[in-house]
């Protein structure tokens, strides 16, 4: 009996280890973007409180996916990006969320954020959601809104001239990785008002520079100067 129990224990441990390995492998293969957003559901009483919370959470998940869609389409203005989201993702936005949690349940409050014209109250939650950014981009590629991302990675040398500060450089590096989905953007040269970045990306120099110029960089903007297949030059200006 003891031998049987030991064998059973070993099998259980092996199964658990295999399960954990598969779980970690699955997590590693997903390209996730984690964001914090508000979920707002406007309504007119009477309504069931549980149902209201569920609807507010769903709106939060939709807002999270819409954020990732907007980041994937930086060349589109807010209205065009929202239209693409509604057309392609609104009905099944939940399918693009890998996990989420409510970090602040604000409950029912007077209408302030809801766009529902008939609503007098709203239920508000703050949600932290992880969105499968790779799956989002695949849908955008299939819809013809985004170039395919299956090309080989390449190194683009991005030269930034007129650089006003190191903070501007860091903001641009962050945009390249988080918004334009470059694999990396590493400084290889940094002097007064000039920097060179080695960017690993699937875009060529022209495409990368066009997308970067269309990206919101807070108080800075990008003026393209020249670009080729593996290089790009731009001037950084203060807004």
N, C-alpha and C positions, 0 to 999 in steps of 0.2 A: 504493500500500500504506500509506504514511504517513497519507494522508487517511482511509483506511478504519479504520486503528488509532485515529486521533483521534476519528472518529465513534463507534467502538465504545466508547472511553473515556468520551466525553460521555454516551452512553446508559447506561453502567454507573453513572456518577456521578448522573445523574438518577434512575435506578432506586433507588440507595441512598438518595438524599435523600427520595424518595417513601416508601420503606419506613420510614425513620426518622420521617418525619412521621406516618405511620399508627400506628407504634408509640407515639409520644408522645401522639397523640390518644387511643389506646386506654387508655393508662395514666392520662391525665387524666380520662377518663370514669368510671373505677372509683373507688368510695368505699371505700378500704381502711383497715383497722385492723390495725396491726402489734403483735404481742404476743410475749413470751418465755414459754415454758411448758416443763414437763418432760414427756417421753414415757416412760412406764413400762410394761414388758411383763413380767409375772410368768410363770415357767415352772418345770418340773421336768425335770432333765437325763435323758437327753442331748438336746440341740437343736443345730441348725446355727447358728453364730454370725452368719452373714450374714442368715439369715432372722430371727433374734432382733432384729438391728439394724433391719431393715426394719419389723418389727412395732412396735418402740419408737418409730420415727419416725412411723408411722401413728397411734399413740396420742397422740403429741405434736400432730399436726395436728388430731385430734379434740378434744384439750384446748383448742387455740387457738379452734376454732369454738365450742366450748361457752362459752368466756370471752365471746365476742362475743354469743352468744345471751343469756347472763345479763345483760350490759350493756344489751341491747335490751329486756329484761323486768325492770326493776328492782323492779316491784311484787310479783314472785313471790319466795318464799323459795328457798333453795338447792335443796331437794329437788324442788320443783315445777319450777324452772328446769332441773334435770338431767333430769327426766322428759320435759319438752318437747324437750330436745336429743336424748335417746335415741329418741324417737318420730319426730322429723322429720329429724334430721341424721346420726345415728350411722353408718348404712350408706354414705352418700355424702358424708361430711364433706370428703373430699379435693377434691370438686368446688367447694367454696367457698373454697379456698385458692389465691390467685393466684401466690404464690411462697413459698419457704421455704429455710432453710439450717440445718444442724446446727452449733451454736456450741460444744457441749461433748459429746463422746462419753465417757460415764463407764463404759461397758461393763457387764460382769457383776458383780453384787455381791449380798451376802445380802439376802433379802427384807426390805424395810422400808417401802416405799411402795405396793407392789402390793396390790390388793384381791382378788386371786385366792387363795382359801383353800387351794387345793391346791399352790400354788407354794412352792418353797423358795429360789429365786433370782429375780433380776430383772435385766433389761437396761434401762439408763437413759440417755437422751440429753436434752440441752437444745436446744430448737428455737426459732428465730425465724421466725415465720410471718405473712404478710400475708393477711388474710381480707377477702373482698368483703362488707362490712357491708351494702351496699345489697341484695345478693342474699339475704343472711340475713333481713333485714327483710321482703323480698318474700315469702319462704316463711312467715314468721310471720303476715303479713297474710293470706295465702291460707288459713292454718290457723285464722284467727279469733282469734289470740292478741295481735294488735297492730292498732291502728287504721291505716287506710290512710294513706300518706304522700304522696299525690298532690295534696293541697290546696295552695292558694297560701300562700306564706310570709307571715307577719304579724309585726307588732311588738307584743310583750307587754311592758308596763312592770312589772317585778318589783321590789317594794319589800321590802327586808330590814331588819327592826327588831331591836334588841337585839344587834346584831352584835358579837361579843366581840373580834374582831381582824381585821386585814387578811388574815391567813393564812386565816381562815374564809371571807372573801369570795373569795379566789383558789381555794379548794377547791370552793366552790359554782359558780364560773364554769367550772372544769374539768369538773365533773360535768355541767353543762348542755350543754357542747359534746361531750365525749367519751362520756358515757353516755346522755344524752337526745337526742343528735344535733341540737341547735340549730345553726343556721348561725353564730351569733355571740352573745356575751353581753358587752356593753360597758357599763362604768360611766358613767352620766351625772350622778351625784350621789354624793358620799361625804362624810359628816360623822361626828362621834363617835357610834358605835353605830348608824349607819344608812347604808344605801346603796340606790341605785336603779340597776337594770340594764335596758338596752334589749336584749331578747332577740328575735332573729329565729328564728322557729320555725314549724312547721306545726300545732302544738297551740294551742288557745285557752288563756286564762289559767287556767281551772279544771283542764284536763287537765295543763297544765305543772306546776301547783302540786301536784297529786295525785302525779304521777310523781316530782317532786323530793322530796316528803316521804317517799316509799318508797325513796329511794336511800340507799345506805350512804355517809355523809360522814365516816367515821372518827370523830373525837372530837366531832363536831357533829351536830345533828339539826334538822329543819325542822318548825315548828308552823304549819300554815295558819291564816290569820285571815279573809281574804275574797278573792274572786276573781270576775272577770267575763270578758267575751270577750277584752279586750285589756289587762287589768291583773290583778295578783295581789299580795297582801300576806301576808308570813309573818314569824314571829319565829324567830330563830336561837338555839338553846340548846346549851350544852355538855352532853355526855352524862355 
